[in-house]
Amino acid sequence: MRNQIFAYLTLIVLIVLVLTGGYFGVSYIIDYVNKYNDKVNKVIEEAESSAALESVDESDDIEVSNNNVQYEEGYTPLIEGDQLKQLVESLLNEMTTEEMVAGMFIVSPESITGVETVIQAEEGTRTAITENPVGGIIYAPKNFKSPEQFTQMLTNTKGFSKYPLFTAVRAECGTKDFGLEATAKASELTDVNDVVQAYGSVAAKLVSYGINMDFAPVADIVSGESETTLQDRIFGSDVSVVAPLVNASVQSVQSAKVSAVLLKFPSILEQSKSLEELKNSEFIVYDAAIKSGVDCIMVSHVKASSITGDDTLSSFSSVLIQDILRNTLGFDGVVMTDSLSDSVVTGQYSSAEAAVAAIQAGADLLLEPAEYQEAYEGVLQAVTDGTIPKERIYESIYRIYRVKYKNALE
């Protein structure tokens, strides 16, 4: 009961803070994003020089130590901020190990309710959320029937949860899912203000439903002559153009209090490139987005053997997550796996094995395991027997709740 009272009081405080935060209109977002443009351009110039991303001999070991990460002036590491730090630590002190482990999963509503297609949240959802206090729910277009229905379902679902939930969708600019008005596709956008307008429109609609996480934008760079199914979802082939547009997308979404999830690291289009080649292309885009505060980055399932030296999927590679994304690029936000129900994963791992391996590699959020209960129990057993230190779980939950709470305190 004491835990529930604390949780309710915390939520009330956060709601008041959000309501007093004001309304972020599109015009404000444009001004907000434009302030970052000079910084982004500077980042690009620095990244293209040897001073920004020093050449690393690929035969050398990369030291894994978050304490060695150097942040540029103007970038605030996730660990800082006394008010937010105290709030998160107070909450985590109330959580059990079981709740922390469950809080590392984002799942579909169907995976915990057993319903074929969830379009409402009533007693079945209440029971599922109570028994499975997951970190977030990812909704698909099939869960949306009308704005009113979707909003009510999300309101009820969040009300059933003891702790704040990520409520997520996949909604890039150009999509018409979830009742969104048609906007230009990423491939059609070349101007920062147009990107802000497009993603501002998407984010405004999502937040009106109660969505607080969007799996967007795509940060890939497409080669000029290549054809790909991602073509319409990518801003272009010129890193000096793509980086500011990706940055504007992130800022536009997050200014509306919706966490952006940058897709995907490393790029599925660039998996054969060497580390040095990536530093002069894709990494420049990620460097700019990280320095401007992107909340979450999704790690892909590609095999980047030219970087890692083996055939481990990137989502299970500590080299990709810890050595490069955390240490080289300095990202201290939330790292999310790609869907753990993808066939490339299920063909190699059980649900429990995949979840444990992803956490050991450095992931914070585990997306859509093929069998949630098996994955949850596998991680819990790994914590119990010491395979995964409890401190490792705490570290991820700390990052997750910093993101969940920061929007309410800004």
Sequence and secondary structure as in RCSB ss.txt:
>XXXX:A:sequence
MRNQIFAYLTLIVLIVLVLTGGYFGVSYIIDYVNKYNDKVNKVIEEAESSAALESVDESDDIEVSNNNVQYEEGY
TPLIEGDQLKQLVESLLNEMTTEEMVAGMFIVSPESITGVETVIQAEEGTRTAITENPVGGIIYAPKNFKSPEQF
TQMLTNTKGFSKYPLFTAVRAECGTKDFGLEATAKASELTDVNDVVQAYGSVAAKLVSYGINMDFAPVADIVSGE
SETTLQDRIFGSDVSVVAPLVNASVQSVQSAKVSAVLLKFPSILEQSKSLEELKNSEFIVYDAAIKSGVDCIMVS
HVKASSITGDDTLSSFSSVLIQDILRNTLGFDGVVMTDSLSDSVVTGQYSSAEAAVAAIQAGADLLLEPAEYQEA
YEGVLQAVTDGTIPKERIYESIYRIYRVKYKNALE
>XXXX:A:secstr
 HHHHHHHHHHHHHHHHHHTT    HHHHHHHHHHHHHHHHHHHHHHHSTTTS    TTS     GGG    TT 
  TT  HHHHHHHHHHHHH  HHHHHHTTEEE HHHHH  SS    SHHHHHHHHH   SEEE  GGG S HHHH
HHHHHHHHHH SS  EEEE   TT  GGG      GGG  SHHHHHHHHHHHHHHHHHHT  EE   B     TT
   TTGGG   S HHHHHHHHHHHHHHHHHTT EEEEEEES TTSTTS HHHHHTTHHHHHHHHHHTT SEEEE 
  B HHHHSS  BGGG HIIIIIIIIIIS   SEEEES TTSHHHHTT  HHHHHHHHHHHT SBEE  SSHHHH
HHHHHHHHHTTSS HHHHHHHHHHHHHHHHHHHH 
